Amino acid sequence: MPEDDGPRPSTQRSVGPALTPDQRRERVELQVGIVRDQLGPDNVAHDSDEPADFGYLYRSGTILVRDADLDRVRSVDGVDVEVRDSLVGGLTLLETTGRDTLSALEEIDRALGAGVASPDHVVYVTGPVGGCCPAAEPEEPGTSTPRPAAAPASGHGQDVLVSVVDTGWLPEAGENPLTPWLRGVSGDVETYDAESIRHYAGHGTFVAGVVRCLAPQAQVRVEGFLTNGGAVFESELVKQMTDALVEVPDIITMSAGTWTRGDRAPLAFQVFWEERLSRLKGTVLLAAAGNDGGRGPFWPAAFPWSVSVGALDEAGDRAPFSNYGSWVDVYAPGVDLVNAYATGTYVTQEPPHAGEHREFKGLARWSGTSFSTPVVAGMIAARMSETGENARQAAKALLRQARRNAKPGVGARLVPDSMTS
C-alpha cells in the first residue's frame, strides 16, 4: 500500500499518564459512575464493596438462562424468578425476586452447577487498567503528529460490508475535508454537545475511520449500540446485533467487552453464536482484547469463534495497557492513532489531567485496543477484495501471516505497510 494509505502511530510519546494508586481508584470510580448514570443507578451493580474494586458490572435483580434450562432453574429451592424478556432464540432474561442477583446465582450454582445461570453483564467500550473506557482520553492531534492522508481510489475493500458495533456515527465526519476517507459511511446518528463533548462520543466514528483508511472502498455502517456512556447490558446488545445481521455483514468489528463472573463465557454471546452468527459461515467477528493490562479472558474477544485483537506500541511491542494471554489471536498498532473525531471542546475528567480543555476540529489522537481492532478489520476487508476470499478465509490467512511475524514476549503481529513508517 502507499505510504500515506492509513493511520500511523506517532513515535514521539508513550500512551497514558502514570497514575498514583489513589488517582487510579478515582479514575475507575468516575468511569463506573458514568455507566451507572447512563444505565440507571438502580440498574447497575458491581461484584465488590467499592466500585473501584469491581471485577465486572451487571444488571441488578436479573439473571440469564438458556430456554432449555428454564424449568430446572425454576425448580431450585429458595430462588423465585419471573420472565422479564425473551431474547435471541434460546435465551431468557429472568427477574429474581426476594433476593439479590449474586446470592440467587450462588444457589443455582449449588443446585445445578456453575454456568447454568449467568449475570446480565454490562458490556462497555474497552477499558483502561481497572476501568471502562479507551486507554486514554482523546487528545488533540498536534501539528507534529502524522495524520492519515485521504485514502486513494483503490479497490481495497470493494463489495465488502463492515458493521461497526459502537457508539454511533457522526455524519459531519463524512463531509469534513480533513477526513475525506469517510465519505459514504453510514450509520445510526450519534449526537453530542459541541461545547462539552462527553466521554466516549465519537468513538464509533474514529473506529470507522481506521477501517476506511485501510479499506477505502468498503461499505461501512456504524451501529449505535453503545450510546449510554459507552455501555449496554449484554442481553440488549445481542438483540441489537441479531437485528444487524439482517444486513449480512462480512465483518463485524466490536471495540467493547467485559470481564465476567468466574471468568466464564457470557451466556448471551454464546447463544448468539450458536443460534445466529455461526449460521453465517463467511462472516467474522473481531473483538478488542481490552485495556486492563491483564492476562484473564475478556469477552467476547476470548471466545474461540471470534478474532481477538490486542494493541502494539510504536516499537512493535505489546502496548502496556493491552490485555494478553493465550486467548489473544493477534496484536496490531493501537498507540497514538490519528483519525476522525467530533468538533468542539472536550473537558478531561480523569486524573491527572482532569479539567483540561481540549479543542478538536474533526481529528483526534487516541490509543487502545478499541483502535487496533479496526486495523485488523480493515486488513481483512482489503484482502477480501484482492483475493476473493470470504471474511473468515481472509482472517485465517492474515492470522497465518501474523504468526510468521510473531515476536517473543508479544505474540502474533499484524502491521500494515502504511503504518510502518
Order of alpha helices (4+ residues) and beta strands (2+ residues): alpha-beta-beta-beta-alpha-beta-beta-alpha-beta-beta-beta-beta-alpha-beta-beta-alpha-beta-beta-alpha-beta-beta-beta-beta-beta-alpha-alpha
